[in-house]
Amino acid sequence: MKGKCPGCNKNEKASWCKIRNCCLEKGYHTCAECVKDVKECKIHNNLIGKIFAFLFNSDRAACIRFIREHGEQTYAEKMTADKQMTMKRK
């Protein structure tokens, strides 16, 4: 990993990202703060998101569930310890 992800709020280069825009509009730091089930969210489960998930073998819903259960800090520590940027699909 070459650097740290600044998160949706601070990642100004991702102004095109609908997930980021949704978080900003709702005042969320991450999608994990939303009450919607991430698998039912049409913004989170769009075509581009599915392509990214496939290309990076990422289980984005599992990441959100982990953050909801354990918190952002624990998620960040886990990703650092595992030297990963995301949780992998099984």
N, CA, C and O atoms as CSV, one atom per row, in Angstrom:
chain,resi,resn,atom,element,x,y,z
A,1,MET,N,N,0.851,-1.177,0.000
A,1,MET,CA,C,0.000,0.000,0.000
A,1,MET,C,C,0.897,1.241,0.000
A,1,MET,O,O,1.833,1.348,0.792
A,2,LYS,N,N,0.598,2.148,-0.880
A,2,LYS,CA,C,1.431,3.327,-1.020
A,2,LYS,C,C,1.008,4.481,-0.145
A,2,LYS,O,O,1.742,5.466,-0.064
A,3,GLY,N,N,-0.068,4.423,0.478
A,3,GLY,CA,C,-0.526,5.526,1.298
A,3,GLY,C,C,-1.783,5.136,2.014
A,3,GLY,O,O,-2.238,3.994,1.947
A,4,LYS,N,N,-2.328,6.094,2.694
A,4,LYS,CA,C,-3.543,5.825,3.447
A,4,LYS,C,C,-4.731,6.422,2.720
A,4,LYS,O,O,-4.663,7.520,2.168
A,5,CYS,N,N,-5.811,5.678,2.734
A,5,CYS,CA,C,-7.043,6.186,2.142
A,5,CYS,C,C,-7.561,7.316,3.021
A,5,CYS,O,O,-7.694,7.145,4.232
A,6,PRO,N,N,-7.853,8.457,2.431
A,6,PRO,CA,C,-8.345,9.572,3.241
A,6,PRO,C,C,-9.820,9.439,3.626
A,6,PRO,O,O,-10.336,10.245,4.399
A,7,GLY,N,N,-10.490,8.430,3.092
A,7,GLY,CA,C,-11.918,8.267,3.377
A,7,GLY,C,C,-12.748,9.119,2.447
A,7,GLY,O,O,-12.238,10.022,1.783
A,8,CYS,N,N,-14.028,8.823,2.407
A,8,CYS,CA,C,-14.927,9.514,1.472
A,8,CYS,C,C,-14.953,11.028,1.683
A,8,CYS,O,O,-14.921,11.789,0.716
A,9,ASN,N,N,-15.011,11.460,2.921
A,9,ASN,CA,C,-15.138,12.897,3.180
A,9,ASN,C,C,-13.962,13.703,2.674
A,9,ASN,O,O,-14.143,14.813,2.173
A,10,LYS,N,N,-12.770,13.170,2.795
A,10,LYS,CA,C,-11.570,13.936,2.446
A,10,LYS,C,C,-11.035,13.640,1.053
A,10,LYS,O,O,-10.121,14.327,0.594
A,11,ASN,N,N,-11.571,12.649,0.373
A,11,ASN,CA,C,-11.064,12.272,-0.938
A,11,ASN,C,C,-11.681,13.143,-2.020
A,11,ASN,O,O,-12.598,12.714,-2.721
A,12,GLU,N,N,-11.189,14.345,-2.155
A,12,GLU,CA,C,-11.742,15.319,-3.093
A,12,GLU,C,C,-11.544,14.910,-4.549
A,12,GLU,O,O,-12.270,15.384,-5.423
A,13,LYS,N,N,-10.574,14.039,-4.827
A,13,LYS,CA,C,-10.344,13.574,-6.195
A,13,LYS,C,C,-11.497,12.695,-6.677
A,13,LYS,O,O,-11.679,12.522,-7.882
A,14,ALA,N,N,-12.271,12.143,-5.754
A,14,ALA,CA,C,-13.368,11.239,-6.111
A,14,ALA,C,C,-14.699,11.969,-6.146
A,14,ALA,O,O,-15.711,11.442,-5.684
A,15,SER,N,N,-14.706,13.172,-6.687
A,15,SER,CA,C,-15.938,13.951,-6.747
A,15,SER,C,C,-16.994,13.272,-7.620
A,15,SER,O,O,-18.181,13.571,-7.492
A,16,TRP,N,N,-16.581,12.370,-8.496
A,16,TRP,CA,C,-17.469,11.621,-9.374
A,16,TRP,C,C,-18.204,10.500,-8.639
A,16,TRP,O,O,-19.193,9.976,-9.152
A,17,CYS,N,N,-17.739,10.127,-7.451
A,17,CYS,CA,C,-18.244,8.949,-6.747
A,17,CYS,C,C,-19.613,9.212,-6.118
A,17,CYS,O,O,-19.752,10.095,-5.271
A,18,LYS,N,N,-20.616,8.446,-6.534
A,18,LYS,CA,C,-21.972,8.617,-6.020
A,18,LYS,C,C,-22.064,8.209,-4.553
A,18,LYS,O,O,-22.844,8.790,-3.798
A,19,ILE,N,N,-21.280,7.225,-4.145
A,19,ILE,CA,C,-21.277,6.799,-2.741
A,19,ILE,C,C,-20.738,7.929,-1.873
A,19,ILE,O,O,-21.309,8.251,-0.831
A,20,ARG,N,N,-19.641,8.524,-2.308
A,20,ARG,CA,C,-19.054,9.658,-1.563
A,20,ARG,C,C,-20.053,10.803,-1.466
A,20,ARG,O,O,-20.248,11.381,-0.397
A,21,ASN,N,N,-20.682,11.125,-2.588
A,21,ASN,CA,C,-21.652,12.228,-2.600
A,21,ASN,C,C,-22.830,11.944,-1.670
A,21,ASN,O,O,-23.314,12.851,-0.993
A,22,CYS,N,N,-23.293,10.702,-1.630
A,22,CYS,CA,C,-24.389,10.332,-0.742
A,22,CYS,C,C,-23.972,10.527,0.717
A,22,CYS,O,O,-24.727,11.080,1.516
A,23,CYS,N,N,-22.762,10.070,1.056
A,23,CYS,CA,C,-22.264,10.237,2.427
A,23,CYS,C,C,-22.188,11.719,2.803
A,23,CYS,O,O,-22.596,12.113,3.895
A,24,LEU,N,N,-21.666,12.528,1.893
A,24,LEU,CA,C,-21.544,13.960,2.167
A,24,LEU,C,C,-22.909,14.618,2.335
A,24,LEU,O,O,-23.101,15.437,3.233
A,25,GLU,N,N,-23.857,14.259,1.469
A,25,GLU,CA,C,-25.206,14.839,1.549
A,25,GLU,C,C,-25.893,14.500,2.865
A,25,GLU,O,O,-26.613,15.325,3.427
A,26,LYS,N,N,-25.671,13.291,3.350
A,26,LYS,CA,C,-26.325,12.840,4.579
A,26,LYS,C,C,-25.513,13.152,5.836
A,26,LYS,O,O,-25.968,12.909,6.953
A,27,GLY,N,N,-24.310,13.692,5.645
A,27,GLY,CA,C,-23.466,14.031,6.786
A,27,GLY,C,C,-22.799,12.820,7.420
A,27,GLY,O,O,-22.409,12.872,8.587
A,28,TYR,N,N,-22.664,11.733,6.671
A,28,TYR,CA,C,-22.033,10.517,7.177
A,28,TYR,C,C,-20.535,10.552,6.914
A,28,TYR,O,O,-20.068,11.138,5.938
A,29,HIS,N,N,-19.804,9.918,7.801
A,29,HIS,CA,C,-18.379,9.731,7.581
A,29,HIS,C,C,-18.151,8.536,6.668
A,29,HIS,O,O,-17.253,8.556,5.826
A,30,THR,N,N,-18.973,7.478,6.836
A,30,THR,CA,C,-18.917,6.298,5.972
A,30,THR,C,C,-20.327,5.771,5.750
A,30,THR,O,O,-21.271,6.186,6.422
A,31,CYS,N,N,-20.456,4.858,4.810
A,31,CYS,CA,C,-21.734,4.191,4.558
A,31,CYS,C,C,-22.198,3.391,5.765
A,31,CYS,O,O,-23.389,3.112,5.907
A,32,ALA,N,N,-21.284,3.029,6.616
A,32,ALA,CA,C,-21.627,2.225,7.791
A,32,ALA,C,C,-22.594,2.954,8.724
A,32,ALA,O,O,-23.256,2.321,9.546
A,33,GLU,N,N,-22.678,4.265,8.602
A,33,GLU,CA,C,-23.590,5.038,9.447
A,33,GLU,C,C,-25.033,5.004,8.929
A,33,GLU,O,O,-25.958,5.373,9.652
A,34,CYS,N,N,-25.224,4.572,7.700
A,34,CYS,CA,C,-26.556,4.535,7.101
A,34,CYS,C,C,-27.342,3.348,7.656
A,34,CYS,O,O,-26.775,2.295,7.952
A,35,VAL,N,N,-28.647,3.534,7.791
A,35,VAL,CA,C,-29.488,2.466,8.330
A,35,VAL,C,C,-29.858,1.426,7.269
A,35,VAL,O,O,-30.303,0.330,7.610
A,36,LYS,N,N,-29.679,1.754,5.995
A,36,LYS,CA,C,-29.994,0.815,4.919
A,36,LYS,C,C,-29.047,-0.379,4.955
A,36,LYS,O,O,-27.875,-0.253,5.312
A,37,ASP,N,N,-29.581,-1.545,4.576
A,37,ASP,CA,C,-28.735,-2.711,4.360
A,37,ASP,C,C,-27.922,-2.429,3.099
A,37,ASP,O,O,-28.486,-2.113,2.051
A,38,VAL,N,N,-26.623,-2.542,3.199
A,38,VAL,CA,C,-25.754,-2.172,2.089
A,38,VAL,C,C,-26.061,-2.998,0.835
A,38,VAL,O,O,-25.870,-2.504,-0.277
A,39,LYS,N,N,-26.523,-4.219,0.980
A,39,LYS,CA,C,-26.846,-5.034,-0.194
A,39,LYS,C,C,-28.099,-4.537,-0.909
A,39,LYS,O,O,-28.309,-4.866,-2.076
A,40,GLU,N,N,-28.932,-3.752,-0.231
A,40,GLU,CA,C,-30.143,-3.216,-0.836
A,40,GLU,C,C,-29.963,-1.788,-1.351
A,40,GLU,O,O,-30.872,-1.234,-1.968
A,41,CYS,N,N,-28.821,-1.202,-1.107
A,41,CYS,CA,C,-28.562,0.178,-1.517
A,41,CYS,C,C,-28.204,0.234,-2.997
A,41,CYS,O,O,-27.206,-0.346,-3.426
A,42,LYS,N,N,-29.030,0.940,-3.776
A,42,LYS,CA,C,-28.795,1.043,-5.215
A,42,LYS,C,C,-27.594,1.923,-5.546
A,42,LYS,O,O,-26.976,1.766,-6.599
A,43,ILE,N,N,-27.271,2.836,-4.661
A,43,ILE,CA,C,-26.097,3.684,-4.887
A,43,ILE,C,C,-24.828,2.858,-4.673
A,43,ILE,O,O,-23.882,2.954,-5.455
A,44,HIS,N,N,-24.810,2.064,-3.637
A,44,HIS,CA,C,-23.629,1.260,-3.317
A,44,HIS,C,C,-23.460,0.097,-4.287
A,44,HIS,O,O,-22.333,-0.282,-4.607
A,45,ASN,N,N,-24.546,-0.461,-4.748
A,45,ASN,CA,C,-24.500,-1.633,-5.626
A,45,ASN,C,C,-24.762,-1.271,-7.076
A,45,ASN,O,O,-25.580,-1.904,-7.743
A,46,ASN,N,N,-24.079,-0.267,-7.557
A,46,ASN,CA,C,-24.232,0.110,-8.960
A,46,ASN,C,C,-23.211,-0.644,-9.820
A,46,ASN,O,O,-22.364,-1.362,-9.289
A,47,LEU,N,N,-23.289,-0.485,-11.119
A,47,LEU,CA,C,-22.425,-1.216,-12.041
A,47,LEU,C,C,-20.948,-0.939,-11.787
A,47,LEU,O,O,-20.145,-1.872,-11.755
A,48,ILE,N,N,-20.582,0.311,-11.608
A,48,ILE,CA,C,-19.176,0.651,-11.377
A,48,ILE,C,C,-18.677,0.009,-10.086
A,48,ILE,O,O,-17.562,-0.511,-10.038
A,49,GLY,N,N,-19.501,0.047,-9.042
A,49,GLY,CA,C,-19.131,-0.576,-7.775
A,49,GLY,C,C,-18.920,-2.069,-7.921
A,49,GLY,O,O,-18.001,-2.636,-7.330
A,50,LYS,N,N,-19.773,-2.703,-8.708
A,50,LYS,CA,C,-19.639,-4.150,-8.930
A,50,LYS,C,C,-18.375,-4.465,-9.716
A,50,LYS,O,O,-17.715,-5.472,-9.458
A,51,ILE,N,N,-18.039,-3.615,-10.665
A,51,ILE,CA,C,-16.813,-3.821,-11.445
A,51,ILE,C,C,-15.593,-3.670,-10.540
A,51,ILE,O,O,-14.687,-4.502,-10.584
A,52,PHE,N,N,-15.558,-2.609,-9.715
A,52,PHE,CA,C,-14.448,-2.426,-8.782
A,52,PHE,C,C,-14.341,-3.609,-7.830
A,52,PHE,O,O,-13.244,-4.106,-7.572
A,53,ALA,N,N,-15.471,-4.055,-7.311
A,53,ALA,CA,C,-15.474,-5.194,-6.381
A,53,ALA,C,C,-14.903,-6.432,-7.058
A,53,ALA,O,O,-14.140,-7.181,-6.448
A,54,PHE,N,N,-15.270,-6.647,-8.311
A,54,PHE,CA,C,-14.759,-7.799,-9.061
A,54,PHE,C,C,-13.260,-7.666,-9.310
A,54,PHE,O,O,-12.499,-8.598,-9.051
A,55,LEU,N,N,-12.841,-6.508,-9.813
A,55,LEU,CA,C,-11.431,-6.306,-10.146
A,55,LEU,C,C,-10.511,-6.425,-8.933
A,55,LEU,O,O,-9.404,-6.953,-9.037
A,56,PHE,N,N,-10.970,-5.935,-7.787
A,56,PHE,CA,C,-10.138,-5.941,-6.590
A,56,PHE,C,C,-10.490,-7.069,-5.629
A,56,PHE,O,O,-9.998,-7.112,-4.501
A,57,ASN,N,N,-11.353,-7.993,-6.089
A,57,ASN,CA,C,-11.776,-9.132,-5.264
A,57,ASN,C,C,-12.245,-8.654,-3.892
A,57,ASN,O,O,-11.899,-9.237,-2.864
A,58,SER,N,N,-13.024,-7.602,-3.896
A,58,SER,CA,C,-13.441,-6.927,-2.671
A,58,SER,C,C,-14.877,-7.286,-2.281
A,58,SER,O,O,-15.782,-7.290,-3.115
A,59,ASP,N,N,-15.055,-7.581,-1.012
A,59,ASP,CA,C,-16.405,-7.791,-0.484
A,59,ASP,C,C,-16.790,-6.512,0.258
A,59,ASP,O,O,-16.627,-6.405,1.474
A,60,ARG,N,N,-17.297,-5.561,-0.495
A,60,ARG,CA,C,-17.580,-4.234,0.063
A,60,ARG,C,C,-18.662,-4.280,1.128
A,60,ARG,O,O,-18.606,-3.528,2.101
A,61,ALA,N,N,-19.648,-5.157,0.955
A,61,ALA,CA,C,-20.704,-5.280,1.965
A,61,ALA,C,C,-20.121,-5.796,3.281
A,61,ALA,O,O,-20.526,-5.358,4.358
A,62,ALA,N,N,-19.172,-6.726,3.191
A,62,ALA,CA,C,-18.531,-7.253,4.402
A,62,ALA,C,C,-17.744,-6.153,5.116
A,62,ALA,O,O,-17.696,-6.122,6.346
A,63,CYS,N,N,-17.137,-5.266,4.359
A,63,CYS,CA,C,-16.390,-4.149,4.960
A,63,CYS,C,C,-17.342,-3.257,5.766
A,63,CYS,O,O,-17.042,-2.879,6.899
A,64,ILE,N,N,-18.480,-2.929,5.172
A,64,ILE,CA,C,-19.461,-2.078,5.848
A,64,ILE,C,C,-19.987,-2.762,7.102
A,64,ILE,O,O,-20.093,-2.135,8.156
A,65,ARG,N,N,-20.317,-4.051,6.993
A,65,ARG,CA,C,-20.810,-4.791,8.159
A,65,ARG,C,C,-19.763,-4.834,9.270
A,65,ARG,O,O,-20.097,-4.687,10.445
A,66,PHE,N,N,-18.496,-5.034,8.900
A,66,PHE,CA,C,-17.423,-5.075,9.893
A,66,PHE,C,C,-17.305,-3.735,10.606
A,66,PHE,O,O,-17.173,-3.693,11.829
A,67,ILE,N,N,-17.352,-2.641,9.851
A,67,ILE,CA,C,-17.259,-1.309,10.453
A,67,ILE,C,C,-18.437,-1.070,11.393
A,67,ILE,O,O,-18.257,-0.516,12.477
A,68,ARG,N,N,-19.626,-1.476,10.996
A,68,ARG,CA,C,-20.804,-1.310,11.856
A,68,ARG,C,C,-20.644,-2.076,13.171
A,68,ARG,O,O,-21.010,-1.581,14.237
A,69,GLU,N,N,-20.098,-3.275,13.082
A,69,GLU,CA,C,-19.943,-4.113,14.279
A,69,GLU,C,C,-18.784,-3.698,15.175
A,69,GLU,O,O,-18.903,-3.703,16.400
A,70,HIS,N,N,-17.666,-3.340,14.559
A,70,HIS,CA,C,-16.437,-3.143,15.321
A,70,HIS,C,C,-15.897,-1.718,15.322
A,70,HIS,O,O,-15.021,-1.390,16.123
A,71,GLY,N,N,-16.402,-0.876,14.442
A,71,GLY,CA,C,-15.945,0.509,14.366
A,71,GLY,C,C,-14.860,0.733,13.322
A,71,GLY,O,O,-14.170,-0.194,12.898
A,72,GLU,N,N,-14.736,1.986,12.925
A,72,GLU,CA,C,-13.767,2.363,11.887
A,72,GLU,C,C,-12.326,2.108,12.306
A,72,GLU,O,O,-11.514,1.631,11.513
A,73,GLN,N,N,-12.018,2.426,13.551
A,73,GLN,CA,C,-10.647,2.274,14.022
A,73,GLN,C,C,-10.210,0.807,13.966
A,73,GLN,O,O,-9.111,0.501,13.503
A,74,THR,N,N,-11.068,-0.093,14.436
A,74,THR,CA,C,-10.743,-1.522,14.415
A,74,THR,C,C,-10.610,-2.013,12.979
A,74,THR,O,O,-9.733,-2.822,12.678
A,75,TYR,N,N,-11.475,-1.529,12.094
A,75,TYR,CA,C,-11.383,-1.895,10.677
A,75,TYR,C,C,-10.041,-1.431,10.106
A,75,TYR,O,O,-9.359,-2.196,9.424
A,76,ALA,N,N,-9.664,-0.188,10.380
A,76,ALA,CA,C,-8.396,0.347,9.883
A,76,ALA,C,C,-7.216,-0.462,10.422
A,76,ALA,O,O,-6.268,-0.754,9.692
A,77,GLU,N,N,-7.281,-0.816,11.686
A,77,GLU,CA,C,-6.205,-1.616,12.285
A,77,GLU,C,C,-6.129,-3.000,11.640
A,77,GLU,O,O,-5.039,-3.517,11.397
A,78,LYS,N,N,-7.294,-3.599,11.363
A,78,LYS,CA,C,-7.327,-4.914,10.719
A,78,LYS,C,C,-6.744,-4.838,9.314
A,78,LYS,O,O,-5.943,-5.689,8.927
A,79,MET,N,N,-7.136,-3.833,8.557
A,79,MET,CA,C,-6.619,-3.702,7.191
A,79,MET,C,C,-5.107,-3.459,7.202
A,79,MET,O,O,-4.387,-3.973,6.346
A,80,THR,N,N,-4.635,-2.682,8.166
A,80,THR,CA,C,-3.198,-2.436,8.286
A,80,THR,C,C,-2.469,-3.718,8.642
A,80,THR,O,O,-1.453,-4.048,8.031
A,81,ALA,N,N,-2.982,-4.443,9.625
A,81,ALA,CA,C,-2.350,-5.699,10.052
A,81,ALA,C,C,-2.342,-6.727,8.920
A,81,ALA,O,O,-1.373,-7.467,8.747
A,82,ASP,N,N,-3.438,-6.764,8.150
A,82,ASP,CA,C,-3.551,-7.723,7.045
A,82,ASP,C,C,-2.885,-7.228,5.766
A,82,ASP,O,O,-2.815,-7.954,4.774
A,83,LYS,N,N,-2.393,-5.982,5.793
A,83,LYS,CA,C,-1.785,-5.333,4.630
A,83,LYS,C,C,-2.737,-5.368,3.438
A,83,LYS,O,O,-2.357,-5.720,2.322
A,84,GLN,N,N,-3.989,-4.990,3.714
A,84,GLN,CA,C,-5.047,-4.990,2.711
A,84,GLN,C,C,-5.712,-3.617,2.664
A,84,GLN,O,O,-5.611,-2.831,3.606
A,85,MET,N,N,-6.385,-3.346,1.566
A,85,MET,CA,C,-7.176,-2.121,1.440
A,85,MET,C,C,-8.656,-2.423,1.611
A,85,MET,O,O,-9.465,-1.516,1.806
A,86,THR,N,N,-9.009,-3.712,1.538
A,86,THR,CA,C,-10.405,-4.140,1.605
A,86,THR,C,C,-10.473,-5.574,2.089
A,86,THR,O,O,-9.467,-6.283,2.105
A,87,MET,N,N,-11.657,-5.995,2.480
A,87,MET,CA,C,-11.862,-7.391,2.822
A,87,MET,C,C,-12.098,-8.149,1.522
A,87,MET,O,O,-12.861,-7.701,0.667
A,88,LYS,N,N,-11.459,-9.268,1.376
A,88,LYS,CA,C,-11.554,-10.055,0.153
A,88,LYS,C,C,-12.820,-10.904,0.136
A,88,LYS,O,O,-13.308,-11.338,1.179
A,89,ARG,N,N,-13.342,-11.133,-1.068
A,89,ARG,CA,C,-14.486,-12.030,-1.236
A,89,ARG,C,C,-14.040,-13.450,-0.962
A,89,ARG,O,O,-12.910,-13.834,-1.262
A,90,LYS,N,N,-14.940,-14.219,-0.392
A,90,LYS,CA,C,-14.615,-15.626,-0.099
A,90,LYS,C,C,-15.222,-16.530,-1.118
A,90,LYS,O,O,-15.058,-17.747,-1.038
